[in-house]
Amino acid sequence: MIISTKWLVLWSLWAARLVRQPTPTVLVSNGELRGLVAPDGSYRQYSGIPYGTVTKETRFQAPGPEPKFKGLFEAIDENVRCLQQVTYDIVAGQLDCLRVNVYTPLDTGPETLPVMVFFHGGGFCKGSGSPFLYGPHYLVKQGVILVTLNYRVNIQGFLCLGIKENPGNAAMKDQVAALKWIHKNIKKFGGDPDNVTIFGESAGATSVSYHIISPLTKGLFHKAILQSGSSLAPWAFQHNPVFFASLLSKTMLYETQDPKKLYKFFQMKTDEELILTRVPRKDGNIFISELLLAPCAEKVFEGEEQFLTKSPYQILTSGEYNKVPMISGFNNEEGIFFMTMDNDTTIPKIMFEKSIPNNLLFSSEEEKKEVARNFQRLYMGNIAISNKPESVLRMSRWVGEPHFNFPSLEETEIMLKTTDQPIYNYLFKYEGFRNFAKQASGATTRLTTGATHADDLFYLFAQLVTPSLFEGKTIDRLTTMWTNFAKFGFWRTTYCCFIIISQVLWILKYKLILGSSVHIAGRAHCICAV
């Protein structure tokens, strides 16, 4: 009988973790809501809170106002995501997808806590703020409030036709609306609206970079962390958005570059048709060239707010941006992740001349060919482009460095000329059991050490179905650095590592190869000006 009672008590304690325990009610600007206490009792979670609205009629425009709750809103839906392609012929998600997820320590105490707002990556075409990938446990236990969110992706978020019906940057205006909602309401969850750190990875880091240079977000955040992304990246800005839109319509057998006709055409198409239609990659180019949709410079229309009216380079060099303390960095083998997007057929066809970053402008075709030859000698040496692991590894650096490493360092170099705030650079090259992106990349990973694109995420965020895999020490180090920065504005840690020498080498390598007459599109002067 004693044994049975003990087992009953143990079973009851285990079963209690499966019973959903609601949080106290919170009154926000939408109305009353409540969430759930995490199964392990370590934090409160408020999932799927709407911060804006999208309808079929407004799917290419700025978000509508937050909906008002009728009665008590149960903030428990963790599965909301915006429309996106999940397999070759399947689209999942919903159009009205603008949601924030708020995670707070169980006991916030009398003082307000620092707030960290995360923007997910996914090349502006995929992703969500779901805890299935961005679980809060590792960060929240460090004494901060974490907010994740959804924003529109694909053409719904990044169509930019330069007309009043579609001025562009709908997804970035989603993010602005989310930051405004957080500013209004986070104090109700125990957060400090005057101590907000925005951070993101890949397209999420690029989003952070854009918020730094946009006038719409001034005062809505106070620090920024950029992980493997910059608004200066070749894939991060639409230099000719109407032309890009016409490529999509042409693939759908409708040829025009008239923005009003394009708008009417796209409005007639279903979301599924628009998302599943893919603009073919040009032979010889790399996977990143397929990322056509990104933020753009908007035209000014009366009664419309502009998120961005100039190129990122123009704004950064002018010094007219939100000057806040920053952390900016990347992983040492960014490109390995992207080589997995190619296959045995496409890799041997890659040509340096065809895959030069699309934001470089040349005075002549011969100059472009000469620069391509110099890059090929630098990255490949005497090795031919093929599917062999050594060749793929070298090609991965050609993919990663111009699109992630160099833009990040260039952004820092430009900002240091005009800001009085600290900027910390980092290089993440840890390799452990939670480098899931690299582990999925195949045989190439045996030839190099370190981390590829997105590997750092798994040391910042918990996943619902994956244990820590004995990586507690690295998880604690990284989350301590990030949350110390959110709390204090600088790195109070013995683990930070500066890469000044590496930074100089990265910058010099590209300047020497590109030469004096090669310009970045939208720049006022050449890239090699020292």
HELIX and SHEET records of a PDB file:
HELIX    1   1 ILE A    2  ALA A   16  1                                  15    
HELIX    2   2 HIS A  137  VAL A  140  1                                   4    
HELIX    3   3 ASN A  154  PHE A  158  1                                   5    
HELIX    4   4 ALA A  170  ASN A  185  1                                  16    
HELIX    5   5 ILE A  186  PHE A  189  5                                   4    
HELIX    6   6 ALA A  203  ILE A  213  1                                  11    
HELIX    7   7 PRO A  215  THR A  217  5                                   3    
HELIX    8   8 PRO A  234  ALA A  236  5                                   3    
HELIX    9   9 PRO A  241  THR A  251  1                                  11    
HELIX   10  10 PRO A  259  MET A  268  1                                  10    
HELIX   11  11 ASP A  271  LEU A  276  1                                   6    
HELIX   12  12 PHE A  287  GLU A  290  5                                   4    
HELIX   13  13 PRO A  312  SER A  318  1                                   7    
HELIX   14  14 ILE A  336  MET A  339  1                                   4    
HELIX   15  15 ILE A  347  LYS A  349  5                                   3    
HELIX   16  16 GLU A  365  MET A  380  1                                  16    
HELIX   17  17 PRO A  389  GLY A  400  1                                  12    
HELIX   18  18 GLU A  401  ASN A  405  3                                   5    
HELIX   19  19 PHE A  406  MET A  415  1                                  10    
HELIX   20  20 PHE A  436  GLN A  439  1                                   4    
HELIX   21  21 ALA A  443  LEU A  447  5                                   5    
HELIX   22  22 ASP A  455  TYR A  459  5                                   5    
HELIX   23  23 GLY A  472  PHE A  488  1                                  17    
HELIX   24  24 ILE A  500  LEU A  514  1                                  15    
SHEET    1   A10 GLN A  21  PRO A  22  0                                        
SHEET    2   A10 LEU A  36  VAL A  37 -1                                        
SHEET    3   A10 TYR A  43  PRO A  50 -1                                        
SHEET    4   A10 ARG A  99  PRO A 105 -1                                        
SHEET    5   A10 ILE A 145  LEU A 149 -1                                        
SHEET    6   A10 LEU A 113  PHE A 119  1                                        
SHEET    7   A10 GLY A 191  GLU A 201  1                                        
SHEET    8   A10 LYS A 223  GLN A 227  1                                        
SHEET    9   A10 MET A 326  ASN A 331  1                                        
SHEET   10   A10 ILE A 423  PHE A 428  1                                        
SHEET    1   B 3 VAL A  26  VAL A  28  0                                        
SHEET    2   B 3 GLY A  31  ARG A  34 -1                                        
SHEET    3   B 3 PHE A  73  GLU A  74  1                                        
SHEET    1   C 2 GLN A  84  THR A  87  0                                        
SHEET    2   C 2 ILE A  90  ALA A  92 -1                                        
SHEET    1   D 2 LEU A 360  LEU A 361  0                                        
SHEET    2   D 2 HIS A 519  ILE A 520 -1                                        
END                                                                             
